Amino acid sequence: MEEAQMQVPLLDLKAQYQTIRAEILKATGEVFESQYFILGPQVERLEKEIAAYCSSKHAVGVSSGTDALLIALMAVEIGPGDAVITTPYTFFATAGSITRTGARPVFVDIDPDTYNISCEHLESVLSAMTSTERASLKAVIPVHLYGQCAAMDPILKVAAENNLVVIEDAAQAIGAEYRGRRAGSMGNFGCFSFFPSKNLGAFGDGGAVTTNTDEFYDKVRTLRVHGSGPKYYHSLIGGNFRLDALQAAVICVKLKFLDDWTEVRRENARKYKELFTLARLDDVVRIPAESQDRHVYNQFVIGVKAKRDELRGFLNAAGIGTEVYYPLPLHLQECFAELNYRKGDFPAAEHAAGHTLALPVYPEMSDDQQIYVVEKIKAFYS
């Protein structure tokens, strides 16, 4: 008799919802009864809780993680003629937000083990710049990819030496830690996403900006509402970056469970590492490097030596959900052609784009599901 196929989705939000359904319905019901849907008490409560959770003085709820990046750039008046350093191996929003201000992204290759921006390459890029090019630099955006902080101390040192604003893209890393400090608390700004698939996900789009600087806090709050304060009097040109009260209510409920969910993700990552070792797959599969204090595993991303796309198809046929983050680095995207980057410019990012695969690691995942995933990967390479 043929063995029944197990189903292992990349993420199971329905399972998560069932564990918190009563609290979610109560919280959203209170919003419905109040009929207060934009900003207001729910958003203010969330801002206080996010600031405390991220060890930051302030937090501002905004409409998405993308808008968090954009509004942070706007707050320090980055625009045409300016340049901002970041990584080519991340979600499009990072470089897209830079470009939307009129500034130019300057890419730096990644560390092949952590997939985060390489501090060694950062220093090399800066050393190779002319004085004119250096003068145009205004900020650096390190991305805490997949739930692990970039090596922030060297980045902060380089930023201080070059008078650069530091904007942490912590969209995938809420609760991650670097040398005892929380993601989003180390730079001038921290930018978070509450997209539904994130560790702390809303029921739609949402985001937050954290900062320890009163001036930046006031400016982000003003920019969030078209640059007005008081209402109908505009000192700045901002945008509609407001967070919905419904989303804030959902996130407030989920925030209470976040640390528990994170610890289960971390335990699932540990189990994967043990299972891959027992399966003797070390020669073909590279498990994620955990080099900082607290990796929160928004994604569990393996590196494979060969046949990544074939493996993905094989796992999909076996009922296992996977994803490729990210198949084409930003420097090779058509919309950035005018930056004049070419294939081969960032070999570590390009190698990662062709050899990495995200496996399910969500908190509700069972031991049997994890065993099944590793067994199928072993079967493919056997």
NUKOLRO-899655 format. One record per residue (C-alpha): residue number from 1; x, y negated, z negated. Coordinates in Angstrom, 1 decimal. Example, Ala and Ser with C-alpha at 12.3 -4.5 7.8 and 13.67 -1.06 7.14 Angstrom:
<rs>
<romar 1 x 12.3 y 4.5 z -7.8>;
<romar 2 x 13.7 y 1.1 z -7.1>;
</rs>
This chain:
<rs>
<romar 1 x 0.0 y 0.0 z 0.0>;
<romar 2 x 1.3 y -3.4 z 0.9>;
<romar 3 x 2.3 y -5.6 z -2.0>;
<romar 4 x 0.0 y -8.6 z -2.6>;
<romar 5 x 1.4 y -11.9 z -1.7>;
<romar 6 x 1.9 y -14.3 z -4.6>;
<romar 7 x 1.0 y -18.0 z -4.1>;
<romar 8 x 3.5 y -20.5 z -5.4>;
<romar 9 x 2.7 y -24.1 z -4.4>;
<romar 10 x 5.4 y -26.8 z -4.5>;
<romar 11 x 3.3 y -28.6 z -7.1>;
<romar 12 x 0.1 y -27.7 z -8.8>;
<romar 13 x -1.7 y -30.9 z -10.0>;
<romar 14 x -5.0 y -29.0 z -10.4>;
<romar 15 x -3.5 y -26.8 z -13.1>;
<romar 16 x -2.1 y -29.9 z -14.9>;
<romar 17 x -5.4 y -31.7 z -14.6>;
<romar 18 x -7.3 y -28.8 z -16.3>;
<romar 19 x -5.1 y -29.2 z -19.4>;
<romar 20 x -5.9 y -32.9 z -19.8>;
<romar 21 x -9.3 y -33.2 z -18.1>;
<romar 22 x -11.3 y -34.2 z -21.2>;
<romar 23 x -8.9 y -37.0 z -22.1>;
<romar 24 x -8.7 y -38.3 z -18.5>;
<romar 25 x -12.5 y -38.4 z -18.2>;
<romar 26 x -12.8 y -40.2 z -21.5>;
<romar 27 x -10.2 y -42.8 z -20.6>;
<romar 28 x -11.5 y -43.4 z -17.1>;
<romar 29 x -15.1 y -43.5 z -18.4>;
<romar 30 x -14.0 y -46.4 z -20.8>;
<romar 31 x -12.8 y -48.3 z -17.7>;
<romar 32 x -16.0 y -47.7 z -15.9>;
<romar 33 x -18.0 y -49.0 z -18.9>;
<romar 34 x -15.8 y -52.1 z -19.2>;
<romar 35 x -16.0 y -52.8 z -15.5>;
<romar 36 x -12.5 y -54.3 z -15.9>;
<romar 37 x -10.6 y -52.8 z -12.9>;
<romar 38 x -7.6 y -55.0 z -12.1>;
<romar 39 x -4.9 y -55.7 z -14.7>;
<romar 40 x -6.4 y -56.4 z -18.1>;
<romar 41 x -6.1 y -54.5 z -21.5>;
<romar 42 x -5.4 y -51.1 z -20.0>;
<romar 43 x -2.5 y -52.4 z -17.9>;
<romar 44 x -1.2 y -54.4 z -20.9>;
<romar 45 x -1.3 y -51.3 z -23.0>;
<romar 46 x 0.5 y -49.2 z -20.4>;
<romar 47 x 3.2 y -51.9 z -20.0>;
<romar 48 x 4.0 y -51.9 z -23.7>;
<romar 49 x 4.2 y -48.1 z -23.7>;
<romar 50 x 6.3 y -47.8 z -20.6>;
<romar 51 x 8.7 y -50.5 z -22.0>;
<romar 52 x 9.1 y -48.6 z -25.2>;
<romar 53 x 9.5 y -45.2 z -23.4>;
<romar 54 x 12.2 y -46.6 z -21.1>;
<romar 55 x 14.0 y -48.4 z -23.9>;
<romar 56 x 13.4 y -51.7 z -22.2>;
<romar 57 x 12.3 y -55.0 z -23.6>;
<romar 58 x 9.6 y -55.6 z -20.9>;
<romar 59 x 7.6 y -53.7 z -18.3>;
<romar 60 x 5.3 y -55.0 z -15.6>;
<romar 61 x 2.7 y -52.7 z -14.0>;
<romar 62 x 2.6 y -53.1 z -10.2>;
<romar 63 x 0.9 y -51.5 z -7.2>;
<romar 64 x 3.5 y -48.9 z -6.2>;
<romar 65 x 7.1 y -47.8 z -6.6>;
<romar 66 x 7.8 y -49.5 z -3.3>;
<romar 67 x 6.3 y -52.8 z -4.5>;
<romar 68 x 8.4 y -52.5 z -7.7>;
<romar 69 x 11.6 y -52.5 z -5.5>;
<romar 70 x 10.3 y -55.3 z -3.4>;
<romar 71 x 9.2 y -57.6 z -6.2>;
<romar 72 x 12.5 y -57.0 z -8.0>;
<romar 73 x 14.4 y -58.2 z -4.9>;
<romar 74 x 12.0 y -61.2 z -4.6>;
<romar 75 x 12.6 y -62.1 z -8.2>;
<romar 76 x 16.3 y -62.7 z -7.6>;
<romar 77 x 15.5 y -64.5 z -4.3>;
<romar 78 x 17.2 y -62.0 z -2.0>;
<romar 79 x 16.5 y -62.8 z 1.6>;
<romar 80 x 17.9 y -63.5 z 5.1>;
<romar 81 x 21.6 y -63.5 z 5.3>;
<romar 82 x 22.0 y -61.4 z 2.1>;
<romar 83 x 23.2 y -57.8 z 1.8>;
<romar 84 x 22.3 y -55.1 z -0.7>;
<romar 85 x 24.2 y -51.9 z -1.3>;
<romar 86 x 22.4 y -48.6 z -1.6>;
<romar 87 x 22.5 y -45.0 z -0.6>;
<romar 88 x 21.4 y -43.6 z 2.8>;
<romar 89 x 20.1 y -40.4 z 1.2>;
<romar 90 x 16.8 y -41.3 z -0.5>;
<romar 91 x 13.2 y -42.1 z 0.3>;
<romar 92 x 12.7 y -44.8 z 2.9>;
<romar 93 x 11.2 y -47.3 z 0.5>;
<romar 94 x 14.7 y -48.2 z -1.0>;
<romar 95 x 16.2 y -49.5 z 2.3>;
<romar 96 x 12.8 y -50.5 z 3.6>;
<romar 97 x 12.2 y -52.9 z 0.8>;
<romar 98 x 15.6 y -54.5 z 1.3>;
<romar 99 x 14.9 y -55.0 z 5.0>;
<romar 100 x 11.4 y -56.5 z 4.3>;
<romar 101 x 13.0 y -59.4 z 2.4>;
<romar 102 x 15.1 y -60.1 z 5.5>;
<romar 103 x 18.3 y -58.8 z 3.8>;
<romar 104 x 20.5 y -56.1 z 5.2>;
<romar 105 x 21.1 y -52.7 z 3.6>;
<romar 106 x 24.8 y -51.7 z 3.3>;
<romar 107 x 25.0 y -47.9 z 2.9>;
<romar 108 x 27.4 y -46.0 z 0.7>;
<romar 109 x 27.9 y -42.2 z 0.9>;
<romar 110 x 26.7 y -39.9 z -1.9>;
<romar 111 x 28.4 y -37.5 z -4.3>;
<romar 112 x 28.0 y -34.1 z -2.7>;
<romar 113 x 27.2 y -32.4 z -6.1>;
<romar 114 x 24.6 y -34.8 z -7.6>;
<romar 115 x 23.4 y -36.4 z -4.3>;
<romar 116 x 23.6 y -39.8 z -6.1>;
<romar 117 x 25.5 y -42.8 z -4.8>;
<romar 118 x 29.3 y -42.1 z -5.0>;
<romar 119 x 31.2 y -44.6 z -7.1>;
<romar 120 x 34.4 y -43.7 z -5.3>;
<romar 121 x 32.8 y -44.6 z -1.9>;
<romar 122 x 31.2 y -47.7 z -3.4>;
<romar 123 x 34.7 y -49.0 z -4.3>;
<romar 124 x 36.0 y -48.0 z -0.9>;
<romar 125 x 33.3 y -49.9 z 0.9>;
<romar 126 x 33.8 y -53.0 z -1.1>;
<romar 127 x 37.6 y -52.9 z -0.6>;
<romar 128 x 37.1 y -52.7 z 3.2>;
<romar 129 x 34.9 y -55.8 z 3.3>;
<romar 130 x 36.0 y -59.2 z 4.5>;
<romar 131 x 35.6 y -62.1 z 2.2>;
<romar 132 x 32.6 y -63.2 z 4.3>;
<romar 133 x 30.9 y -59.8 z 4.0>;
<romar 134 x 31.5 y -59.8 z 0.2>;
<romar 135 x 30.0 y -63.3 z -0.1>;
<romar 136 x 26.8 y -62.0 z 1.4>;
<romar 137 x 26.4 y -59.2 z -1.1>;
<romar 138 x 23.8 y -60.0 z -3.7>;
<romar 139 x 22.7 y -56.6 z -5.3>;
<romar 140 x 23.2 y -52.9 z -5.6>;
<romar 141 x 20.4 y -50.4 z -5.8>;
<romar 142 x 21.6 y -47.1 z -7.3>;
<romar 143 x 18.9 y -44.3 z -6.9>;
<romar 144 x 18.5 y -41.8 z -9.7>;
<romar 145 x 17.7 y -39.0 z -7.2>;
<romar 146 x 15.6 y -35.9 z -8.0>;
<romar 147 x 15.5 y -36.9 z -11.7>;
<romar 148 x 19.1 y -37.4 z -12.6>;
<romar 149 x 20.7 y -40.7 z -13.3>;
<romar 150 x 23.5 y -42.0 z -11.1>;
<romar 151 x 26.9 y -42.7 z -12.8>;
<romar 152 x 25.9 y -46.1 z -14.1>;
<romar 153 x 28.9 y -47.3 z -16.0>;
<romar 154 x 31.2 y -47.5 z -13.0>;
<romar 155 x 28.4 y -49.0 z -11.0>;
<romar 156 x 27.7 y -51.7 z -13.7>;
<romar 157 x 31.4 y -52.4 z -13.8>;
<romar 158 x 31.7 y -52.9 z -10.1>;
<romar 159 x 28.5 y -55.0 z -10.1>;
<romar 160 x 29.8 y -57.3 z -12.9>;
<romar 161 x 33.2 y -57.7 z -11.0>;
<romar 162 x 31.3 y -58.7 z -7.9>;
<romar 163 x 28.5 y -60.7 z -9.4>;
<romar 164 x 25.8 y -58.3 z -8.1>;
<romar 165 x 22.3 y -57.8 z -9.5>;
<romar 166 x 21.7 y -54.1 z -10.4>;
<romar 167 x 18.2 y -52.7 z -9.5>;
<romar 168 x 17.8 y -49.1 z -10.6>;
<romar 169 x 15.5 y -47.1 z -8.3>;
<romar 170 x 14.2 y -44.8 z -11.0>;
<romar 171 x 11.1 y -43.7 z -9.0>;
<romar 172 x 12.0 y -40.0 z -9.6>;
<romar 173 x 13.6 y -40.3 z -13.0>;
<romar 174 x 11.4 y -41.6 z -15.7>;
<romar 175 x 12.8 y -40.3 z -19.0>;
<romar 176 x 16.2 y -39.4 z -17.5>;
<romar 177 x 19.2 y -40.4 z -19.6>;
<romar 178 x 22.8 y -41.4 z -18.9>;
<romar 179 x 25.1 y -41.5 z -21.9>;
<romar 180 x 22.3 y -42.0 z -24.3>;
<romar 181 x 20.5 y -44.7 z -22.2>;
<romar 182 x 17.2 y -44.3 z -20.4>;
<romar 183 x 16.8 y -44.7 z -16.7>;
<romar 184 x 15.6 y -48.3 z -16.0>;
<romar 185 x 17.2 y -49.8 z -19.1>;
<romar 186 x 20.7 y -50.2 z -17.8>;
<romar 187 x 20.5 y -52.6 z -14.8>;
<romar 188 x 18.8 y -56.0 z -14.4>;
<romar 189 x 15.7 y -54.1 z -13.3>;
<romar 190 x 14.3 y -50.6 z -13.3>;
<romar 191 x 11.8 y -49.6 z -10.7>;
<romar 192 x 9.4 y -46.7 z -11.2>;
<romar 193 x 6.8 y -44.9 z -9.2>;
<romar 194 x 3.6 y -43.3 z -10.4>;
<romar 195 x 2.8 y -41.6 z -7.1>;
<romar 196 x 0.8 y -38.5 z -7.9>;
<romar 197 x 3.6 y -36.1 z -7.3>;
<romar 198 x 6.0 y -37.8 z -9.7>;
<romar 199 x 6.6 y -36.4 z -13.2>;
<romar 200 x 4.3 y -39.2 z -14.5>;
<romar 201 x 1.8 y -39.5 z -11.7>;
<romar 202 x -1.3 y -41.5 z -11.4>;
<romar 203 x -4.4 y -40.6 z -9.4>;
<romar 204 x -3.3 y -42.9 z -6.6>;
<romar 205 x -0.5 y -45.4 z -6.1>;
<romar 206 x 1.1 y -47.3 z -9.0>;
<romar 207 x 4.5 y -48.4 z -10.2>;
<romar 208 x 6.3 y -50.5 z -12.8>;
<romar 209 x 9.3 y -52.8 z -13.2>;
<romar 210 x 11.3 y -52.8 z -16.4>;
<romar 211 x 13.7 y -55.5 z -17.5>;
<romar 212 x 15.5 y -56.7 z -20.6>;
<romar 213 x 15.6 y -60.4 z -19.4>;
<romar 214 x 12.7 y -62.7 z -20.3>;
<romar 215 x 13.2 y -64.9 z -17.3>;
<romar 216 x 13.0 y -61.9 z -14.9>;
<romar 217 x 9.9 y -60.6 z -16.7>;
<romar 218 x 8.1 y -63.9 z -16.4>;
<romar 219 x 9.0 y -64.2 z -12.7>;
<romar 220 x 7.9 y -60.7 z -11.8>;
<romar 221 x 4.6 y -61.3 z -13.6>;
<romar 222 x 4.1 y -64.5 z -11.6>;
<romar 223 x 5.1 y -62.9 z -8.2>;
<romar 224 x 2.7 y -60.0 z -8.9>;
<romar 225 x -0.4 y -62.3 z -8.6>;
<romar 226 x 0.6 y -64.3 z -5.4>;
<romar 227 x 3.0 y -66.5 z -7.4>;
<romar 228 x 0.3 y -68.1 z -9.4>;
<romar 229 x 0.2 y -69.2 z -13.0>;
<romar 230 x -2.2 y -70.6 z -14.0>;
<romar 231 x -4.7 y -69.2 z -11.6>;
<romar 232 x -5.0 y -71.0 z -8.3>;
<romar 233 x -1.7 y -72.9 z -9.0>;
<romar 234 x 1.2 y -71.4 z -7.1>;
<romar 235 x 4.8 y -72.1 z -8.1>;
<romar 236 x 6.1 y -69.2 z -5.9>;
<romar 237 x 5.1 y -67.2 z -2.9>;
<romar 238 x 4.4 y -63.8 z -4.2>;
<romar 239 x 2.0 y -61.1 z -3.2>;
<romar 240 x -0.8 y -58.8 z -4.3>;
<romar 241 x 1.2 y -56.4 z -6.4>;
<romar 242 x -1.4 y -55.7 z -9.2>;
<romar 243 x -1.9 y -52.4 z -10.9>;
<romar 244 x -5.4 y -51.0 z -11.2>;
<romar 245 x -6.8 y -50.5 z -14.7>;
<romar 246 x -8.0 y -47.0 z -13.7>;
<romar 247 x -4.5 y -45.9 z -12.8>;
<romar 248 x -3.1 y -47.4 z -16.0>;
<romar 249 x -5.7 y -45.5 z -18.0>;
<romar 250 x -4.7 y -42.2 z -16.3>;
<romar 251 x -1.0 y -42.9 z -16.8>;
<romar 252 x -1.5 y -43.7 z -20.5>;
<romar 253 x -3.1 y -40.3 z -21.1>;
<romar 254 x -0.3 y -38.5 z -19.2>;
<romar 255 x 2.5 y -40.4 z -20.9>;
<romar 256 x 1.6 y -38.6 z -24.2>;
<romar 257 x 2.4 y -35.3 z -22.5>;
<romar 258 x 5.4 y -36.4 z -20.4>;
<romar 259 x 8.2 y -35.2 z -22.8>;
<romar 260 x 6.6 y -31.8 z -23.2>;
<romar 261 x 6.2 y -31.4 z -19.4>;
<romar 262 x 9.8 y -32.6 z -18.9>;
<romar 263 x 11.2 y -30.0 z -21.3>;
<romar 264 x 9.3 y -27.3 z -19.5>;
<romar 265 x 10.7 y -28.5 z -16.2>;
<romar 266 x 14.2 y -28.4 z -17.7>;
<romar 267 x 13.6 y -24.9 z -19.0>;
<romar 268 x 12.3 y -23.8 z -15.6>;
<romar 269 x 15.5 y -25.2 z -14.1>;
<romar 270 x 17.6 y -23.2 z -16.6>;
<romar 271 x 15.6 y -20.0 z -15.7>;
<romar 272 x 16.3 y -20.6 z -12.0>;
<romar 273 x 20.0 y -20.9 z -12.6>;
<romar 274 x 20.0 y -17.6 z -14.6>;
<romar 275 x 17.9 y -15.8 z -11.9>;
<romar 276 x 20.1 y -17.0 z -9.1>;
<romar 277 x 23.2 y -15.7 z -10.9>;
<romar 278 x 21.6 y -12.4 z -11.7>;
<romar 279 x 20.6 y -12.1 z -8.0>;
<romar 280 x 24.2 y -12.7 z -7.0>;
<romar 281 x 23.3 y -15.5 z -4.7>;
<romar 282 x 26.1 y -17.8 z -5.8>;
<romar 283 x 27.9 y -17.5 z -2.4>;
<romar 284 x 24.9 y -18.7 z -0.4>;
<romar 285 x 22.9 y -20.9 z -2.8>;
<romar 286 x 24.2 y -23.9 z -4.7>;
<romar 287 x 22.0 y -24.8 z -7.7>;
<romar 288 x 21.6 y -28.4 z -8.8>;
<romar 289 x 24.6 y -29.9 z -10.7>;
<romar 290 x 23.5 y -31.3 z -14.1>;
<romar 291 x 26.2 y -33.9 z -14.9>;
<romar 292 x 24.2 y -36.4 z -17.0>;
<romar 293 x 22.6 y -36.2 z -20.4>;
<romar 294 x 19.0 y -35.5 z -19.4>;
<romar 295 x 18.0 y -34.4 z -15.9>;
<romar 296 x 14.2 y -34.5 z -15.7>;
<romar 297 x 13.9 y -32.4 z -12.5>;
<romar 298 x 11.4 y -34.3 z -10.5>;
<romar 299 x 12.7 y -31.9 z -7.9>;
<romar 300 x 14.8 y -28.7 z -8.1>;
<romar 301 x 16.9 y -29.0 z -5.0>;
<romar 302 x 19.2 y -26.2 z -3.9>;
<romar 303 x 21.9 y -26.4 z -1.3>;
<romar 304 x 22.2 y -23.5 z 1.1>;
<romar 305 x 25.2 y -22.6 z 3.3>;
<romar 306 x 23.2 y -21.6 z 6.4>;
<romar 307 x 19.7 y -21.3 z 8.0>;
<romar 308 x 17.9 y -23.8 z 5.7>;
<romar 309 x 15.0 y -24.3 z 8.1>;
<romar 310 x 14.7 y -20.5 z 8.7>;
<romar 311 x 14.7 y -19.9 z 5.0>;
<romar 312 x 11.9 y -22.5 z 4.6>;
<romar 313 x 9.8 y -20.8 z 7.2>;
<romar 314 x 10.3 y -17.4 z 5.6>;
<romar 315 x 9.3 y -18.8 z 2.1>;
<romar 316 x 6.3 y -20.5 z 3.6>;
<romar 317 x 5.2 y -17.2 z 5.1>;
<romar 318 x 5.6 y -15.6 z 1.7>;
<romar 319 x 3.2 y -18.2 z 0.1>;
<romar 320 x 6.0 y -20.3 z -1.4>;
<romar 321 x 5.8 y -24.1 z -1.0>;
<romar 322 x 9.0 y -26.0 z -0.4>;
<romar 323 x 10.0 y -29.4 z 1.0>;
<romar 324 x 13.0 y -31.0 z 2.6>;
<romar 325 x 14.1 y -34.2 z 0.9>;
<romar 326 x 15.3 y -35.8 z 3.3>;
<romar 327 x 15.8 y -34.3 z 6.8>;
<romar 328 x 17.3 y -37.5 z 8.4>;
<romar 329 x 19.5 y -39.9 z 6.4>;
<romar 330 x 18.5 y -43.6 z 6.5>;
<romar 331 x 21.5 y -44.7 z 8.5>;
<romar 332 x 20.3 y -42.6 z 11.4>;
<romar 333 x 16.7 y -43.7 z 11.3>;
<romar 334 x 15.6 y -45.4 z 14.5>;
<romar 335 x 14.4 y -48.5 z 12.7>;
<romar 336 x 17.9 y -49.2 z 11.4>;
<romar 337 x 19.6 y -48.8 z 14.7>;
<romar 338 x 20.6 y -52.5 z 14.7>;
<romar 339 x 22.8 y -51.8 z 11.6>;
<romar 340 x 25.1 y -50.0 z 14.0>;
<romar 341 x 25.7 y -46.9 z 11.9>;
<romar 342 x 26.5 y -43.7 z 13.7>;
<romar 343 x 26.4 y -39.9 z 13.0>;
<romar 344 x 29.4 y -39.0 z 11.0>;
<romar 345 x 29.6 y -42.3 z 9.0>;
<romar 346 x 28.3 y -40.6 z 5.9>;
<romar 347 x 29.2 y -36.9 z 6.0>;
<romar 348 x 28.0 y -36.0 z 2.5>;
<romar 349 x 24.5 y -37.5 z 3.1>;
<romar 350 x 24.3 y -35.9 z 6.5>;
<romar 351 x 25.4 y -32.5 z 5.1>;
<romar 352 x 22.8 y -32.7 z 2.3>;
<romar 353 x 20.1 y -33.6 z 4.9>;
<romar 354 x 20.8 y -30.4 z 6.7>;
<romar 355 x 21.4 y -28.0 z 3.8>;
<romar 356 x 19.0 y -28.8 z 0.9>;
<romar 357 x 15.6 y -27.4 z 0.0>;
<romar 358 x 13.3 y -28.3 z -2.9>;
<romar 359 x 11.7 y -25.4 z -4.7>;
<romar 360 x 8.7 y -25.4 z -7.0>;
<romar 361 x 9.6 y -26.4 z -10.6>;
<romar 362 x 6.4 y -27.8 z -12.0>;
<romar 363 x 5.6 y -27.2 z -15.7>;
<romar 364 x 2.7 y -24.8 z -15.1>;
<romar 365 x 4.8 y -22.4 z -13.1>;
<romar 366 x 4.9 y -18.9 z -14.5>;
<romar 367 x 8.0 y -16.7 z -15.0>;
<romar 368 x 6.6 y -14.3 z -12.5>;
<romar 369 x 6.4 y -17.0 z -9.9>;
<romar 370 x 10.0 y -18.0 z -10.5>;
<romar 371 x 11.1 y -14.4 z -10.2>;
<romar 372 x 9.1 y -14.1 z -6.9>;
<romar 373 x 10.8 y -17.2 z -5.5>;
<romar 374 x 14.3 y -16.0 z -6.1>;
<romar 375 x 13.5 y -12.4 z -4.9>;
<romar 376 x 12.2 y -13.8 z -1.6>;
<romar 377 x 15.3 y -16.0 z -1.2>;
<romar 378 x 17.5 y -12.9 z -1.9>;
<romar 379 x 15.5 y -10.9 z 0.6>;
<romar 380 x 16.0 y -13.6 z 3.3>;
<romar 381 x 19.8 y -13.7 z 2.9>;
<romar 382 x 20.0 y -9.9 z 2.6>;
</rs>
